[in-house]
Amino acid sequence: MRYGYLWSAAIFLTILSLIGCASSPSETYYTLSASAAVNGANSATSESAYSIAVGPITLPEVVDRPQIVLRAGPNQVTVVELHRWAGELKNEITRVIADNLAADLNVTQVAAYPQSAGDNADYRVIVDIQRFDSIIGESVTIDALWTVKRVSDGVPRTGRSTARESSRGGSYETIVAAHSRALATISHEIAEAIRSSASTPPVSAK
């Protein structure tokens, strides 16, 4: 009788375990998207002859992880285990900025550093992201310091771009879409710096 009871209990626990596994929530993965047409960005009428390399990109350590990080207060964040980036966030941002610049400037030769294709690029774009904040149901903010360096004469152009986009809707999809729009704004400002530099003759080396 005792063995029968133990056997029945084991079967019952096994069934509970299987039910628990079947009902466990699964992870959802997200990817950023390029959208260079935001904010009135217009592609050039003819293809630009120069090449661009994007990177390196640096991020605050708190968001440089697979999980999406939400800001819960001035001194508090929440790491969301079940909602993650499909790829490394730095690589996602690099790819999106490169795609945005290619569309905005009508440049086909845009490489995401450290790919070897960008070793001899005419322009190097370096981005240091100071803030990458996400508040679900409210807004996202990206604050970035960037440098555009013309390789021919080493002359840099630096700037700071802050983009804030609404994430109303209360979903993680709206947060990711808002970050994509914010990156489009920042990419457009970087593109303007490259366009201005391209119209200026190189400084002769002394």
C-alpha positions as CSV (number, residue, x, y, z in Angstrom):
1,M,0.0,0.0,0.0
2,R,2.8,2.4,0.9
3,Y,4.6,1.8,-2.4
4,G,1.4,2.4,-4.3
5,Y,0.9,5.7,-2.5
6,L,4.5,6.8,-3.3
7,W,4.1,5.7,-6.9
8,S,0.9,7.7,-7.2
9,A,2.5,10.8,-5.6
10,A,5.4,10.6,-8.0
11,I,3.1,10.4,-11.0
12,F,1.2,13.4,-9.7
13,L,4.3,15.5,-9.2
14,T,5.5,14.6,-12.6
15,I,2.3,15.7,-14.2
16,L,2.5,19.0,-12.2
17,S,6.0,19.5,-13.4
18,L,5.0,19.0,-17.1
19,I,2.1,21.4,-16.8
20,G,4.4,24.0,-15.2
21,C,6.9,23.6,-18.1
22,A,4.2,23.8,-20.7
23,S,2.8,27.0,-19.2
24,S,6.1,28.8,-18.5
25,P,6.3,32.1,-20.4
26,S,8.8,32.2,-23.3
27,E,11.3,34.8,-24.1
28,T,10.5,37.4,-26.8
29,Y,13.2,38.9,-29.0
30,Y,13.3,42.4,-30.6
31,T,15.3,44.1,-33.2
32,L,15.8,47.8,-34.1
33,S,14.9,49.1,-37.5
34,A,16.3,51.8,-39.8
35,S,14.0,54.6,-40.8
36,A,16.1,57.4,-42.2
37,A,13.2,59.3,-43.7
38,V,12.2,60.6,-40.3
39,N,12.4,64.3,-39.6
40,G,12.4,65.3,-43.3
41,A,15.6,63.6,-44.2
42,N,16.0,63.5,-48.0
43,S,18.3,61.2,-49.9
44,A,20.7,62.9,-52.3
45,T,19.6,62.9,-55.9
46,S,22.7,61.0,-57.0
47,E,24.9,58.4,-55.4
48,S,27.7,59.9,-53.2
49,A,31.2,58.7,-54.0
50,Y,32.6,58.6,-50.5
51,S,32.6,55.7,-48.1
52,I,31.7,55.6,-44.4
53,A,32.6,53.3,-41.5
54,V,30.4,53.4,-38.4
55,G,31.9,52.5,-35.0
56,P,32.9,51.8,-32.5
57,I,29.7,52.4,-30.5
58,T,29.8,52.6,-26.7
59,L,26.9,52.2,-24.3
60,P,26.3,52.6,-20.6
61,E,27.1,49.4,-18.9
62,V,23.6,49.1,-17.3
63,V,21.9,48.7,-20.7
64,D,24.8,46.8,-22.4
65,R,23.2,43.4,-21.9
66,P,20.8,41.0,-23.7
67,Q,17.7,42.0,-21.7
68,I,15.7,45.2,-22.3
69,V,16.2,47.5,-19.3
70,L,13.4,49.8,-18.1
71,R,13.9,53.0,-16.1
72,A,11.7,52.6,-13.0
73,G,12.8,55.9,-11.3
74,P,15.7,58.3,-11.0
75,N,17.9,55.8,-9.2
76,Q,16.2,52.5,-10.2
77,V,16.0,50.3,-13.3
78,T,14.3,47.0,-14.0
79,V,16.0,44.2,-16.1
80,V,13.3,42.4,-18.0
81,E,14.3,38.8,-18.4
82,L,11.6,37.7,-20.8
83,H,12.1,40.6,-23.3
84,R,15.5,40.6,-25.0
85,W,17.4,42.1,-27.9
86,A,17.8,39.7,-30.8
87,G,21.4,40.6,-31.2
88,E,24.0,42.5,-29.1
89,L,22.6,46.0,-28.6
90,K,25.8,47.8,-29.7
91,N,25.7,45.8,-32.9
92,E,22.0,46.6,-33.4
93,I,22.7,50.3,-33.0
94,T,25.7,50.3,-35.3
95,R,23.7,48.5,-38.0
96,V,20.8,50.9,-37.8
97,I,23.0,54.0,-37.9
98,A,24.9,52.6,-40.8
99,D,21.6,51.8,-42.7
100,N,20.2,55.3,-41.9
101,L,23.3,57.0,-43.1
102,A,23.3,55.0,-46.3
103,A,19.8,56.0,-47.1
104,D,20.1,59.6,-46.0
105,L,23.3,60.3,-47.9
106,N,22.7,57.9,-50.7
107,V,25.9,56.1,-50.0
108,T,26.4,52.4,-50.9
109,Q,29.7,52.0,-49.2
110,V,28.8,52.0,-45.5
111,A,30.5,49.5,-43.2
112,A,29.7,48.6,-39.6
113,Y,33.0,48.7,-37.7
114,P,35.1,46.6,-37.1
115,Q,34.4,44.9,-40.4
116,S,37.4,45.0,-42.6
117,A,35.4,46.7,-45.4
118,G,35.6,49.9,-43.4
119,D,39.3,50.1,-42.9
120,N,39.9,52.5,-45.7
121,A,36.7,54.5,-45.4
122,D,36.7,58.2,-46.2
123,Y,34.7,59.0,-43.0
124,R,34.8,57.4,-39.6
125,V,31.8,57.8,-37.3
126,I,32.3,57.2,-33.6
127,V,29.3,57.3,-31.2
128,D,29.3,57.4,-27.4
129,I,25.8,56.9,-26.1
130,Q,25.4,58.6,-22.7
131,R,21.7,57.6,-22.1
132,F,19.6,54.8,-23.5
133,D,16.5,55.2,-21.3
134,S,13.2,53.3,-21.7
135,I,10.0,54.1,-19.8
136,I,7.2,51.8,-20.8
137,G,4.0,53.7,-21.7
138,E,5.8,57.0,-21.6
139,S,8.9,57.7,-23.7
140,V,12.5,56.7,-24.6
141,T,15.5,58.9,-24.6
142,I,18.8,58.5,-26.4
143,D,21.6,61.0,-25.7
144,A,24.7,60.6,-27.8
145,L,28.0,62.2,-28.3
146,W,29.4,61.6,-31.8
147,T,32.5,62.4,-33.9
148,V,32.7,62.4,-37.6
149,K,36.4,62.2,-38.7
150,R,37.4,62.8,-42.3
151,V,40.3,60.4,-42.9
152,S,41.9,62.4,-45.7
153,D,42.9,65.2,-43.3
154,G,42.0,63.9,-39.8
155,V,39.7,66.9,-39.2
156,P,36.9,65.9,-36.8
157,R,33.4,67.3,-36.4
158,T,31.8,66.6,-33.1
159,G,28.3,67.0,-31.9
160,R,25.7,65.9,-29.3
161,S,22.3,64.7,-30.2
162,T,19.4,64.1,-27.8
163,A,16.3,62.4,-29.1
164,R,13.1,61.7,-27.1
165,E,10.3,59.7,-28.6
166,S,6.9,58.6,-27.2
167,S,6.5,55.0,-26.2
168,R,2.8,55.2,-25.4
169,G,0.9,52.0,-25.8
170,G,2.4,50.1,-23.0
171,S,4.2,47.4,-25.0
172,Y,7.8,46.5,-25.6
173,E,7.2,46.8,-29.4
174,T,6.4,50.5,-28.9
175,I,9.6,50.9,-26.9
176,V,11.7,49.3,-29.6
177,A,10.0,51.3,-32.3
178,A,10.5,54.5,-30.4
179,H,14.3,53.8,-30.0
180,S,14.4,53.2,-33.8
181,R,12.9,56.6,-34.4
182,A,15.3,58.2,-31.9
183,L,18.2,56.6,-33.7
184,A,16.9,58.0,-37.0
185,T,17.0,61.5,-35.6
186,I,20.5,61.1,-34.3
187,S,21.6,59.5,-37.6
188,H,20.2,62.4,-39.6
189,E,22.2,64.9,-37.5
190,I,25.3,62.8,-38.1
191,A,24.5,62.7,-41.8
192,E,24.3,66.5,-41.9
193,A,27.8,66.7,-40.4
194,I,29.1,64.4,-43.1
195,R,27.3,66.3,-45.8
196,S,28.8,69.5,-44.6
197,S,32.3,68.0,-44.4
198,A,32.0,66.5,-47.8
199,S,31.3,70.0,-49.3
200,T,34.4,71.5,-47.6
201,P,37.8,71.0,-49.3
202,P,40.3,68.9,-47.3
203,V,42.8,70.8,-45.1
204,S,46.3,70.5,-46.5
205,A,48.8,68.8,-44.3
206,K,51.6,71.1,-43.1
